[in-house]
Amino acid sequence: MSTARYYEVYKASYRLGMQDPLMLAGPKRFHNSIFVVTNADGSGWIHHVVGDLVSGCRYERKKGRAPQDSDSHEISIPLGRVRVEDYPQASENIMMTVPPPPRQRMFNPATYTTMPCKPDGTFYKAHETPIPYWKYTEWTEQKAIPALLQSGLIHPSGAETQASSAAAAPSTDDWVWDQDRGQYRHWDGNS
């Protein structure tokens, strides 16, 4: 029998006060983060990026109450668990290597509009296609979660888990690459 202790890890989604008008195409967007439950009351640590597309974003780790205790909480999806001895240091080392969304738009005084720009602040030339905007969701779903899963720091839940929540997390095998969406998604066993 294993004596290892674990913290449960979730992708927590929160409703936005306002949708970004430049990113309205596609499904409704949420502020997505990685939440690690470290306390019996369901509280723990939020890992996410903060900022905007004009100045760029930065990675942040902060204390947080249980996601479901927030008025803006939409859903939390179990990712698995991380060993107590790997958290926060080893996990933090991985997440700090995941580049946050850079500056992607800025005001152009020549046109008096905000336009897409490269991370270095130069505007795209007429023959160049700007990269699609990416923010919190893309950082969490397409970069941070895959990095944690590929590193092996997030483990499937099992009977020996020191449960910090009532819900058992699925196997990391339940996360599959969705080619159409261009991101990892949780597989529900049906599609």
N, C-alpha and C positions, 0 to 999 in steps of 0.2 A: 504494500500500500504506500502510495506517495505521501510525503509530508509537505510537499510544495503547497504554497498558498498563492492565490490568484486574485486579481481584480477583474471585474467584468468590464468589457469595452463595447461601446455603442457608437453608431452614427446617429447623432441627435440633430433633428431638423426643427427650425423655428420659423414662424411666419414673419415676413418682412412688413415694416410699416408702410412701405410703398415699393412697388415693382419698378425696376430700372427701366425707363422708357426706351432705352436703346437695346434692351434685351427682352422684349416682349414676345418675340417669336418662340414657339415651343411651349412646353409645359410650364405651369406656375412655378416660380422660383422660391427657394427658401434659403435662409442662412444655415448652412450645414457645418457641423463640427464633429470632432471626435470627443466622446465623453468617457472618462475612466472613473468608475465608481470606486471610491476608496474608503467610504464610511458606511456604517450600518444604516444610516438614515437615507441612503441613496445619493448623498452629495459626493462631490469629488472634484475632478479637474477637467476643464474645457480646453481643447486644443483646436485652434482655428486661426484664420487670417483675418486681420482687420485693416481697414483703410478704404481707399477708393481708386478708381481707374485714372484719376487725374494726377494724383501724387504717388500711386502705387500702394501695395499692401505689404504687411509684415506679419510674420508668425507671432502668435501670442499663446501663452499657457496661463490660465487663471482659474482660481477656485470658483466652483459653481454649485448651486443647489441641485437637487434631483431635477432632471429636465422636465418631468411631468408636473413639477411644482411651478413652472413658469407659465404665465398667461399666454405667451406666444408659442408654446411648445406644440408642434404638429405631430411628430412621430419620432420614436427612437427604434433603431434597428440593431439587434445584437450582432456584433462582429466576432465575438469570442472572448478570450481572456488573456491577460498578461501576467506573468509571474511577478510577485511582489518584489523580488530582488532585481527584476529588469525594469522596474518603474520607480521613479521617473527617468533615471539617467539613460538607460539604453534606448528606451522609446523616444525620449527627447532628442537624443543624438540622431536618430533616423529622421524625425520630423523636421529638425533644423536643417537637414540637407535638402529638403523638398522646397524648391524655389517658390516663393509666393508670387501672386499675380503682380506684374510690373505696371508701370505707367503705360496706359494704352490709349489715352486721348488727352488733348489739351486745346486751349483756346488759340485760335489762329487770328492774330490782329489784322492780317491781310483780308480775311473774309468775314471777320466778326462772328465766327461760329466756332463751336467746339468740334474738333475733327479727330479721327483716329491718328495715332502717332506710334512710332517705334519706342521701345523702352528707353532709348537714349534721348528722346525728345524731338527727334526729327520727324517731319511729316512724310507720309508715303508719297512717292512720285506717281504721276498719272498712270504709268504702266505697271505699278506694283499693287498687289491685292493685299489689303490689310488682313492680319490674322483675326479670326473671330474673337470677340471679347471673352475673357474668362475671369471668374471671380471666385467667391467662397466655395460654391458648389463644385466647380471644376477642380479646385485645389484639393478639396476633401475627397471627392469621389474618384477622380482620375489620377491623382498623384499621391496624396498622403496615405489613403487606405491601401492601395496596391503596394506602396513601399513598405508599410508595416506588415502586410500579409507575406510579401516576398522575402522579408527579412527573417521570418519565422518567429518574431516576437509575439504575435497574436496566435494563440493556440485554440483548438476546438474546446468547447466546454465538455466536462465529463463529470462523473459521479464524485470525484475528489475535489471539485471546485469548492472553494470557500465562498459560497454564494453571498454576494452583496446585494442581490436583488432577487425577486421571486421568479423572474423569467429566466429560463435556461437559454443560453445562446446557441445558435446552430454551429455546425462545423464550418470551418473556413472554406471547405469544399463547396458550400452553398453559395459562395460568391463566384460569379461567372462573368467573363468578359462578354459584353453585349456589343457586337460589331456595329449594329445599326445605330446605337446611341453613342458609341465611342467611349464607353466607360464601364466600370465594373457595376454589377447590380446584384441584388440578393435574389437567388433563385427560389421560387416558392414551390417547386416540384411540379408545376403544371405547364409552364411555358418557357 
